[in-house]
């Protein structure tokens, strides 16, 4: 009886040890698989992050060098969507197009009545990049005199960004065009009824600005009925040095 009992004990211990061994092996395999999946996911996430293209200020196509301000602009679309002016990721004149608002800080919007028909203007400090003022001047049903006074009051060293919405030319006279030309514009002399135009210049500039886009209102080529397509522009503005 004692021999049989001892044999049963040996068998029981052997079964227990075998069961423990099998369970530990299965658990180890599952742990290895889980860790493998975890490391695989981590490697995949790292690869996705490394291949994601970088985003630059205002969504421009490449980074600006040091001591330059990044900017991007778009004229209005017909008489429906207002213009957009972005500088250093700050949107001064904001359209209602979601793609133009992504990753930006909204300082102005159509809801706040900060954009309007005519010529929309943002003035920025040329040294700090800080916003000085924003205005819009109705060049269809308004008076050009306030616009002229505004242009005359701009201080040296100020960055001036302009974009049209609907019609920016009907009420423009020779004096207003001359003052804008002194800011570095070339196209202002022949800006016409419902042309689309964006411009970035500065008070005290010694040469013509390289930052200007203009498309004529032409019934044969217009994208919208009565209006040409939107014009866009981006670039890097040199920071004013002391």
C-alpha positions as MATLAB code, in Angstrom:
seq = 'XXXXXXXXXXXXXXXXXXXXXXXXXXXXXXXXXXXXXXXXXXXXXXXXXXXXXXXXXXXXXXXXXXXXXXXXXXXXXXXXXXXXXXXXXXXXXXXXXXXXXXXXXXXXXXXXXXXXXXXXXXXXXXXXXXXXXXXXXXXXXXXXXXXXXXXXXXXXXXXXXXXXXXXXXXXXXXXXXXXXXXXXXXXXXXXXXXXXXXXXXXXXXXXXXXXXXXXXXXXXXXXXXXXXXXXXXXXXXXXXXX';
ca = [
       0.000    0.000    0.000;
       2.821    2.303    0.851;
       4.463    1.608   -2.524;
       1.228    2.348   -4.389;
       0.749    5.575   -2.445;
       4.277    6.666   -3.181;
       3.770    5.884   -6.867;
       0.599    7.979   -6.948;
       2.447   10.833   -5.306;
       5.240   10.643   -7.861;
       2.720   10.595  -10.712;
       0.837   13.557   -9.240;
       4.041   15.567   -8.818;
       5.108   14.678  -12.355;
       1.715   15.739  -13.761;
       1.874   19.003  -11.818;
       5.388   19.760  -13.043;
       4.460   18.889  -16.635;
       1.351   21.078  -16.473;
       3.352   23.948  -14.997;
       5.968   23.575  -17.723;
       3.380   23.571  -20.529;
       1.567   26.597  -19.101;
       4.804   28.532  -18.666;
       5.838   27.788  -22.230;
       2.487   28.919  -23.639;
       2.572   32.088  -21.516;
       6.115   32.849  -22.664;
       5.122   32.434  -26.302;
       2.177   34.784  -25.840;
       4.381   37.329  -24.069;
       6.940   37.144  -26.861;
       4.179   37.636  -29.442;
       2.728   40.583  -27.542;
       6.115   42.231  -27.155;
       6.849   41.582  -30.806;
       3.596   43.250  -31.845;
       4.293   46.171  -29.533;
       7.769   46.732  -30.957;
       6.434   46.359  -34.516;
       3.760   49.002  -33.892;
       6.313   51.342  -32.326;
       8.626   50.958  -35.307;
       5.735   51.580  -37.717;
       4.636   54.709  -35.816;
       8.212   56.012  -35.842;
       8.459   55.388  -39.586;
       5.197   57.261  -40.225;
       6.358   60.209  -38.117;
       9.703   60.340  -39.914;
       8.081   60.343  -43.368;
       5.401   62.954  -42.554;
       6.356   66.182  -44.351;
       7.202   69.107  -42.068;
       4.809   72.010  -41.775;
       6.175   75.526  -42.121;
       4.632   78.759  -40.864;
       1.491   79.848  -42.736;
       1.661   76.541  -44.610;
       4.278   77.766  -47.079;
       6.273   75.258  -49.117;
       9.657   75.712  -47.416;
      11.129   77.238  -44.295;
      12.244   80.860  -44.296;
      15.822   81.728  -43.379;
      16.639   83.481  -40.129;
      15.540   87.105  -39.808;
      12.727   86.643  -42.328;
       8.950   86.591  -41.843;
       6.939   83.823  -43.519;
       3.779   84.975  -45.284;
       1.013   83.619  -47.488;
      -1.806   85.522  -49.149;
      -4.886   84.900  -51.248;
      -7.218   87.350  -52.926;
     -10.977   87.125  -52.575;
     -13.005   84.694  -54.654;
     -15.596   86.650  -56.671;
     -17.856   88.460  -54.183;
     -18.366   85.364  -52.019;
     -15.165   84.501  -50.115;
     -12.944   87.172  -48.603;
      -9.162   87.418  -48.895;
      -6.620   85.891  -46.549;
      -3.346   87.383  -45.332;
      -1.130   85.277  -43.054;
       2.211   86.328  -41.602;
       4.194   84.178  -39.153;
       1.151   81.920  -38.652;
      -1.102   84.863  -37.761;
      -4.054   85.308  -40.092;
      -4.861   89.008  -40.320;
      -7.562   88.810  -42.983;
      -9.362   85.509  -42.906;
     -11.480   83.830  -45.530;
     -14.053   81.145  -44.759;
     -12.200   78.424  -46.674;
     -11.264   75.652  -44.151;
      -8.036   74.765  -45.989;
      -6.805   78.313  -45.516;
      -7.606   78.349  -41.795;
      -5.864   75.123  -40.797;
      -3.073   75.455  -38.186;
      -3.452   79.231  -37.918;
      -4.376   81.759  -35.272;
      -7.469   83.699  -36.299;
      -7.115   87.413  -35.604;
      -9.743   88.573  -38.089;
     -12.745   87.005  -39.798;
     -15.721   87.803  -41.929;
     -17.911   87.146  -38.909;
     -16.183   90.054  -37.145;
     -16.681   92.302  -40.210;
     -12.907   92.632  -40.643;
     -12.863   91.908  -44.362;
     -14.850   93.725  -46.981;
     -15.313   94.667  -50.605;
     -12.429   96.595  -52.116;
      -8.801   96.626  -50.974;
      -8.032   94.849  -47.693;
      -4.849   95.965  -45.928;
      -2.716   94.690  -43.048;
       0.117   96.792  -41.607;
       2.874   94.958  -39.738;
       5.907   96.191  -37.820;
       8.914   95.445  -40.028;
      11.197   94.747  -37.060;
       8.991   92.676  -34.747;
       6.341   91.236  -37.071;
       3.603   92.533  -34.775;
       0.288   93.641  -36.251;
      -0.193   97.418  -36.373;
      -3.551   97.797  -38.106;
      -6.026   96.194  -40.511;
      -8.522   97.995  -42.718;
     -10.578   97.549  -45.852;
     -11.570  100.279  -48.270;
     -14.572   99.953  -50.574;
     -13.357  100.875  -54.043;
     -16.749  100.345  -55.676;
     -19.277  102.255  -53.604;
     -16.954  104.050  -51.196;
     -14.778  107.156  -51.203;
     -11.084  106.991  -52.047;
     -10.178  109.947  -49.782;
      -9.978  107.917  -46.506;
      -7.807  105.373  -48.280;
      -5.415  108.094  -49.428;
      -5.134  109.498  -45.904;
      -4.498  106.009  -44.567;
      -1.703  105.431  -47.101;
      -0.065  108.755  -46.293;
       0.013  107.954  -42.564;
       1.952  104.681  -42.929;
       5.293  104.925  -41.113;
       8.693  104.012  -42.587;
       9.686  100.411  -41.946;
       6.107   99.129  -42.037;
       5.295   95.978  -43.988;
       2.166   96.524  -46.092;
       0.083   93.576  -47.306;
      -2.902   94.095  -49.603;
      -5.491   91.885  -51.245;
      -8.568   92.638  -53.336;
     -12.087   91.362  -52.799;
     -14.814   91.762  -55.440;
     -13.702   95.093  -56.974;
     -10.622   96.945  -55.781;
     -10.096   99.465  -58.565;
     -13.136  101.493  -59.668;
     -12.644  104.367  -57.207;
      -8.846  104.354  -57.311;
      -7.431  107.633  -58.630;
      -3.935  108.615  -59.722;
      -2.891  109.765  -56.242;
      -3.917  106.503  -54.571;
      -2.184  104.481  -57.263;
       0.992  106.562  -56.885;
       1.065  106.055  -53.115;
       0.710  102.281  -53.514;
       3.386  102.296  -56.223;
       5.716  104.004  -53.724;
       5.247  100.975  -51.473;
       6.803   98.850  -54.226;
       3.848   97.855  -56.410;
       4.166   97.538  -60.170;
       0.690   96.253  -61.061;
      -1.264   98.982  -59.281;
      -0.922  101.327  -62.257;
      -3.077   99.039  -64.397;
      -5.288   97.364  -61.775;
      -8.773   97.302  -63.280;
     -12.395   96.571  -62.449;
     -12.756   93.214  -60.636;
      -9.126   92.230  -61.216;
      -7.675   89.958  -58.537;
      -4.501   91.252  -56.908;
      -2.280   90.516  -53.902;
       0.731   92.580  -52.934;
       3.350   92.771  -50.187;
       5.565   95.832  -49.978;
       6.799   98.341  -47.453;
       7.003  101.997  -46.596;
      10.428  103.328  -47.468;
      11.254  100.514  -49.904;
      13.940  101.525  -52.402;
      13.079   99.070  -55.183;
      10.005   97.409  -56.613;
       8.692   94.543  -54.506;
       9.104   90.990  -55.834;
       5.925   89.994  -53.981;
       2.962   90.748  -56.225;
       0.423   88.746  -58.220;
      -2.242   90.154  -60.546;
      -4.811   88.539  -62.824;
      -7.066   90.523  -65.124;
     -10.830   90.317  -65.252;
     -11.478   88.776  -68.666;
     -14.831   87.274  -69.612;
     -13.104   84.772  -71.898;
     -10.839   83.371  -69.184;
     -12.658   84.116  -65.902;
     -13.100   81.153  -63.563;
     -16.210   82.652  -61.979;
     -18.950   84.510  -63.824;
     -17.717   88.103  -63.855;
     -14.540   87.439  -61.814;
     -11.147   85.815  -62.455;
      -9.712   82.998  -60.354;
      -8.175   83.541  -56.935;
      -4.516   84.580  -56.883;
      -2.218   83.251  -54.164;
       1.296   84.121  -53.137;
       3.817   83.087  -50.484;
       7.342   83.998  -49.529;
       9.814   85.274  -46.941;
       9.995   88.972  -46.068;
      13.368   90.242  -44.797;
      13.135   91.553  -41.260;
      13.995   95.242  -40.972;
      17.342   95.718  -39.263;
      18.394   98.691  -37.140;
];
